[in-house]
Amino acid sequence: MALALVAATVAAAAASAKVRPDAEGPARVLVLGDSVFNAFNHVESAAKLMNNRQSTIFATQGCQRLLHEGCMDFAKLSALQQLRRHAGKFTDVVVIGTGYNDRIGPDFKQAVIAITDEARTQGVDVLWVTYRIAGNVRGKSRVLNEQLARFDKKIDNLHVADWDTFSRDTDGWFRDDNVHLITRGAIGLAQLLNTSLAPILAARDAAAATTP
């Protein structure tokens, strides 16, 4: 997210993806996200909370956009490019936490279709996280969430995790902008992702068990 508060802090952590420490073979989950999700690169307890439930790769990048180069010079790869770059490195679900830097309307529709199509080609599901309706992204987030809800009804490999609802009425989760995360917020996000991933992974395991 292109907010001045975090612009100076995201560049250093954005250079490379953070992979689970027990990286033998492909992970089950790939997490893509902008500077909100980049908290996983700073809050080790949150990353560990996810890895304890399912092996996870964190490829977050401040200022990341969905289909285009990011909003600052250091953000070269889009979420779609990261998804393609990690093909074969994970097996089940890609989590999308990018979009605050993108345009609403046709651009977002194009991005959702492109990312879910690429995920289908790779044989993985998509867990898309809603946007927090707060701060200076309040209006954009509301529209993006409405668009996302419509897509959720139409795209078979798309699932939605409602971060906006989950994070309401919380205390001590966010920076002053009420969007970017501090430690408790990153842990809360990890808890939501674990809960949302569990039924998707269980369904995939059940389907694999019945496949000849």
C-alpha positions in Angstrom: 0.0 0.0 0.0 1.4 3.4 -1.0 1.2 5.2 2.3 4.0 7.4 3.4 4.1 5.9 6.9 5.5 2.6 5.7 7.2 3.6 2.4 10.6 3.9 4.0 10.4 0.6 5.9 9.2 -1.9 3.3 12.1 -1.8 0.8 14.6 -3.7 2.8 12.3 -6.6 3.6 11.0 -6.8 0.0 14.1 -8.1 -1.7 13.3 -11.8 -1.3 10.5 -14.1 -0.3 10.5 -15.6 3.1 10.3 -19.3 3.0 9.3 -21.6 5.8 12.4 -22.9 7.7 11.6 -26.6 7.0 11.7 -26.1 3.2 11.9 -29.6 1.9 9.7 -30.1 -1.2 6.9 -27.7 -2.2 4.9 -25.8 0.4 1.1 -26.1 0.5 0.4 -22.4 0.5 1.9 -19.3 -1.1 1.1 -15.9 0.4 1.2 -12.8 -1.8 0.6 -9.4 -0.5 1.5 -5.7 -0.3 2.8 -3.7 2.7 -0.1 -4.8 4.9 0.8 -8.5 4.4 4.5 -7.6 4.6 4.0 -7.8 8.4 4.7 -11.5 8.0 8.3 -10.6 7.2 8.6 -8.7 10.5 6.5 -10.6 12.9 8.0 -14.1 13.1 5.4 -15.3 15.5 2.7 -14.7 12.9 4.6 -16.5 10.2 5.3 -19.4 12.5 1.6 -19.6 13.4 0.8 -20.2 9.8 3.7 -22.6 9.2 2.6 -24.7 12.2 -0.7 -25.3 10.5 0.5 -25.7 6.9 3.8 -25.2 5.1 3.8 -21.6 3.7 5.9 -19.4 1.5 5.6 -15.7 2.1 6.3 -13.6 -1.0 5.1 -10.2 0.1 6.2 -6.9 -1.3 5.4 -3.4 -0.2 3.7 -1.4 -3.0 2.8 -4.5 -4.9 0.0 -4.3 -7.5 -2.0 -7.2 -8.9 -1.1 -7.1 -12.6 1.4 -4.2 -13.0 4.7 -3.0 -11.6 4.3 -1.6 -8.1 3.8 1.9 -6.9 7.5 2.4 -6.1 10.7 1.5 -7.9 11.6 -1.4 -5.7 8.3 -3.2 -6.3 9.1 -4.7 -9.7 7.0 -7.9 -9.7 3.2 -7.9 -9.7 1.2 -10.5 -7.7 0.5 -12.3 -11.0 4.2 -12.4 -11.8 5.0 -13.7 -8.3 2.3 -16.4 -8.8 3.9 -17.6 -12.0 7.4 -17.3 -10.5 6.4 -19.7 -7.7 4.7 -22.3 -9.9 5.7 -25.7 -8.7 7.0 -24.4 -5.4 3.6 -24.8 -3.6 0.8 -27.3 -4.1 -2.6 -26.1 -2.9 -3.6 -22.5 -2.3 -2.4 -19.0 -3.2 -3.5 -16.3 -0.7 -3.9 -12.8 -2.3 -3.5 -9.8 0.0 -2.8 -7.3 -2.7 -5.0 -4.6 -4.2 -4.9 -1.4 -2.1 -2.6 0.1 -4.8 -4.8 -1.0 -7.7 -7.7 0.8 -9.4 -11.3 -0.2 -8.9 -13.6 -1.2 -11.7 -12.5 -3.0 -14.9 -8.8 -3.2 -13.8 -9.7 -5.1 -10.7 -12.0 -7.4 -12.7 -9.2 -8.1 -15.1 -6.9 -8.9 -12.2 -9.2 -11.3 -10.5 -9.8 -13.2 -13.7 -6.1 -13.3 -14.6 -5.0 -14.5 -11.2 -7.7 -17.2 -10.8 -7.1 -18.4 -14.4 -3.4 -18.7 -13.7 -4.1 -20.5 -10.4 -6.4 -22.9 -12.2 -3.7 -23.6 -14.7 -1.3 -24.5 -11.8 -4.0 -26.6 -10.2 -4.3 -24.5 -7.1 -7.1 -22.6 -5.3 -7.2 -18.9 -4.6 -8.0 -17.4 -1.1 -8.6 -13.7 -1.6 -8.6 -11.5 1.5 -11.0 -8.6 1.7 -9.7 -5.1 2.1 -10.1 -3.2 5.4 -12.6 -0.3 5.1 -10.7 2.2 7.1 -8.4 5.2 6.8 -7.7 6.8 3.5 -8.6 3.6 1.6 -12.1 3.4 3.0 -13.9 4.2 -0.2 -11.7 2.1 -2.5 -11.9 -0.9 -0.1 -15.7 -0.8 0.0 -15.9 -1.0 -3.8 -13.2 -3.7 -4.1 -15.0 -5.8 -1.5 -18.3 -5.5 -3.3 -16.6 -6.5 -6.5 -14.9 -9.4 -4.8 -18.2 -10.7 -3.4 -19.7 -10.9 -6.8 -16.7 -12.8 -8.2 -16.8 -15.2 -5.3 -20.2 -16.4 -6.6 -19.0 -17.0 -10.1 -15.4 -18.3 -10.0 -15.1 -21.9 -8.9 -11.5 -21.8 -7.5 -12.0 -18.5 -5.7 -12.6 -18.3 -1.9 -12.8 -15.1 0.2 -11.5 -14.5 3.7 -13.3 -11.5 5.2 -10.5 -9.6 6.9 -12.6 -6.4 7.0 -15.2 -8.0 9.3 -12.7 -10.1 11.2 -10.6 -7.0 12.1 -13.4 -4.7 13.2 -13.6 -3.5 16.8 -10.0 -4.7 17.6 -7.6 -2.9 19.9 -3.9 -2.6 19.3 -3.8 -4.3 15.9 -3.0 -1.4 13.6 -0.7 1.5 13.0 -2.0 5.1 13.1 -3.4 4.7 9.6 -5.7 2.0 10.9 -4.7 -0.3 8.0 -1.1 -1.4 8.4 -0.4 -4.1 11.0 1.6 -4.2 14.2 2.3 -7.5 16.0 -1.1 -8.3 17.4 -2.7 -7.5 14.0 -0.3 -9.8 12.1 -1.1 -12.6 14.5 -4.8 -11.9 14.0 -4.4 -12.1 10.2 -2.5 -15.4 10.6 -5.4 -16.8 12.6 -7.9 -15.7 10.0 -5.9 -17.3 7.2 -5.4 -20.5 9.1 -9.2 -20.8 9.8 -10.0 -19.9 6.1 -7.4 -22.3 4.7 -8.4 -25.3 6.8 -11.6 -26.3 4.9 -10.0 -25.6 1.5 -7.1 -27.9 2.3 -9.4 -30.5 3.8 -11.5 -30.6 0.6 -8.4 -30.9 -1.6 -7.1 -33.7 0.6 -10.4 -35.5 0.4 -10.6 -35.1 -3.4 -7.0 -36.4 -3.7 -7.8 -39.4 -1.6 -10.7 -40.4 -3.9 -8.7 -39.9 -7.2 -7.6 -43.2 -8.7 
